[in-house]
Amino acid sequence: MSSKPSDSPSLPPIVEPTTRRSFMLGALSAGGALALRSSLAQGAVSGGPNGASPLPGGLDPKLFALHSRVPLTLETLRSSFGMGVVTPVSRFFVRNNLPMPTEQIVADPETWTLEVEGVRAARSMTLAELKTLGVATLSTVIQCSGNGRAFFEHGPSGSPWQVGASGCAIWTGLPVRLLIEALGGPVSRARFLTGTGGEKLPEGIDPLDLMVERSVPLEKGLLDCLLAWEMNGEPLPLTHGGPLRLIVPGYYGCNQIKYIRKLACTAQESPAKIQQTGYRMRPVGHTASPEQPSLWRMPVTSWLQGPNGQDAPLAPGRVILHGVAFSGERRIDRIEFSQDDGKSWREADWIGPEIGSGAWQQFTVSIDLPAGRHRLVTRATDAAGDTQPAERIENERGYGNTAWTDLALAVVVGQANQRSKKPVAAPDLSQSAPPPQTAAPIDLSPQGEAGQALFLEAEPSCGACHSLAATGSQGTLGPNLDQLKPDEARIIGALNQGVGVMPSYRERLSPEQIRDLARFVVEATAKKP
Amino acid sequence: MSSKPSDSPSLPPIVEPTTRRSFMLGALSAGGALALRSSLAQGAVSGGPNGASPLPGGLDPKLFALHSRVPLTLETLRSSFGMGVVTPVSRFFVRNNLPMPTEQIVADPETWTLEVEGVRAARSMTLAELKTLGVATLSTVIQCSGNGRAFFEHGPSGSPWQVGASGCAIWTGLPVRLLIEALGGPVSRARFLTGTGGEKLPEGIDPLDLMVERSVPLEKGLLDCLLAWEMNGEPLPLTHGGPLRLIVPGYYGCNQIKYIRKLACTAQESPAKIQQTGYRMRPVGHTASPEQPSLWRMPVTSWLQGPNGQDAPLAPGRVILHGVAFSGERRIDRIEFSQDDGKSWREADWIGPEIGSGAWQQFTVSIDLPAGRHRLVTRATDAAGDTQPAERIENERGYGNTAWTDLALAVVVGQANQRSKKPVAAPDLSQSAPPPQTAAPIDLSPQGEAGQALFLEAEPSCGACHSLAATGSQGTLGPNLDQLKPDEARIIGALNQGVGVMPSYRERLSPEQIRDLARFVVEATAKKP
């Protein structure tokens, strides 16, 4: 299944770690970087030998940024997320601490064997046996601790994730509680649930330095943890830890042990480096220590995804953006968005079913965006009253970034005359960076300003049928207003009586609104040479 | 995207219709048929040219039964369903009334155009424009009206679905209500919402005979219908109606218009044959009539899926089975199962999140099964108090089968010593029935072989109108060729001059091609008893 990625010339190039500074610089002179990403995506389309995808599991390289090939690290592009609440396997980020085991381990999943220790009747069990003990299905976000790392300024090591190291899935498996109970319960003094991954470790290195073995509080393990063999209704694929993975709902991804081969109730946290000193909130410049807080429960966060899940350019006018909000083990109470960097906030609209407290909830923001660059931020508050902060908690490894200032979405809305199917700048729209430069403003009278909003907000929107550069409208059903340059009387007449297929707006707008709208069109088109 | 299926030896053979009687017999002496299915699945693994899947959309042939190639009709195997509530696109059944449009229409979805009629401001809108008017996300089961047809004894025409013409997905799109409101509301006297599919209709045939155009009550359309462009968080694929499909939550699949190109508020139901006389509960032996009830809302039903979603053998002892229950527009109140054909019932256990009243709810049944054959049935009751019946409603076309006696799951549990990794009998566990009887291979002359490809590739495809077992075609507009057994002269005459609604192929095929095609039909039908 997996080809040798390093031999494959058509793989997307590795995205180099970027500090916030270089990222911003890049954004200011974005042409080059964007052209690169664009050519990268085109390169990816051609695929590997025989047109097959060069990524494991048949994943489409166009949907991801590749941070490293070994171990495989794929970030879901901000524009690849849909609005369906559940992130499909085909769009789910991939993060591995070590090279993956071979596909052979998922070819015959039923014979996969799990050692269960730290229980009164310790033994090993095949997956086929585990399936006879019970089953549950739950939804949870899985997110890398380093999601949002790209925005730290001190250049922490690790994949420079933006927001795409996160996904929400439905998991099916055996509740850990039922397994532990079936084997007589935990030994006394057990305080942690410790899972060990099935990766093959290289010889000659102390296993504790490399092995993927993590501990969570035993109380959590018995509350809602799952040994999962299914993801989104399919047998768990190798890229996501198949044939068997530990799911710790609401906790960071490092705890969700893939290819799990041992599960133990233990008195202490794992002695492995990944537990003792890895994945902890370590102050910048400090050395790692087991006293620093472990990356367990995920705090409240939210962000907007790429516009419409498409890499098509955004047309000026009304746009509906969508985003996600979640908080480990808690429901979300409120989600707000701001167009002025947090000076003022409005509530967003929920969308889609709520599928559990571990899952994310999706929301939409419906706004009018003229041509230019825009920066949009969101802020979530969870059921316990925690609100997403404006500033990140600085830490050496760049973990746990929930700062709404960092997770902002930058949207570039094109000029009407820039319209093309696949513009060079398209991928820009999907990424949260670029500091907006605005289009040359038009001088409008107060009456014209009032009319400007109506141009797009009238139902049906004028821009749906007419092109008008000042609003970025590109409708082609009716005349191009920049060319027609109609006078005020003509516009008012058309609005009152309708013309051809154009309906009358007499019952949709007041006489004053009709005058404002006509004034705006006159002023907007008069400015055109 | 789609290869030429007729060239692909690895496609699964077509599943023949089975009556209830042959089904029971088959279940009792299942070995042969099962060995066949097993080798079939192994054959499918090898795939098409370059190892690519021979099915459109990259679908895995091992997960489906192929009922017809043109139009494409794929049934999800009972063992292919997972427990994740949402059926992934990779496992979702496919049913088309006509050959699908080309993949080109989903390559640039934003420019897809929908005509909206029967509103005060009728106009056409691109998908990009529709996306600015609003968005919603909902879950619903989509199910073919003929799901369960295989169990009718009178041998109704159409695909012999067992239980796999059903799936539950999350759909994202524009609420129809918002679209209609934006265009000024319905014209007066409108009582129906009528959607028209974008399939290309062959020339020379009355469009009303073939077009996919269906009507539902306008009240329903304004309540919760959706113009969907996303399925399970991915852009809607062509196989499921992309770029745009009408979703009518809780209604049968025939109403969920794919590739929708026109949506209209109408005073009458569509004059198309598919609405006037198709998809109605017609008594056996009667002719079709618009007075017969239309296949709209789906009544309460439930069934058990294949054990564990795996094709591994069932070991004797404790087993956890899973199933689905749903009722159009209603929640499910109770789900029971019985091991003694309904003499006694026990409640099953719910599993997984509830994701809306249109979705199905999943349940599990935990039982001890000794070696041998078992028959398990389930019975659902919805929030309005309707309970799934024991007996089906007999009807000419085999629609709406919710009888729990028919939808029973047959489980074969092996002896302990029979357990092996890939036993011959494994696929039996996943199927509640079917002794697929295979079509005997056909010996074709070189001329007949040349004609075989033409049968499906001619425009319009012969298979779109005619049934022919040798090609898996199930068209019903023209005579069934297996029954008609036309001689060569008759076929050549019909191809040259046309017959009734059948167009002439004189300008579409060369004289040599017409002779090849005729030769093929003679050879293919001569072999049938």
Interface residues (C-beta under 8 A of the other chain):
Chain A: N50 G51 A52 G58 F81 G82 M83 G84 V85 V86 T87 P88 V89 S90 R91 D108 P109 E110 T111 A128 K131 T132 G134 V135 A136 T137 L138 S139 I170 W171 T172 E230 M231 N232 G233 E234 P235 N308 G309 Q310 A312 A315 G317 R318 V319 I320 H322 I351 G352 P353 I355 G356 Q362 T364 S366 K421 E459 P460 S461 A464 C465 L477 V501 P503
Chain B: N50 G51 A52 G58 F81 G82 M83 G84 V85 V86 T87 P88 V89 S90 R91 D108 P109 E110 R120 A121 R123 S124 M125 A128 E129 K131 T132 L133 G134 V135 A136 T137 L138 S139 I170 W171 T172 E181 A182 L183 G184 E230 M231 N232 G233 E234 P235 N308 G309 Q310 A312 A315 G317 R318 V319 I320 H322 I351 G352 P353 I355 G356 Q362 T364 S366 K421
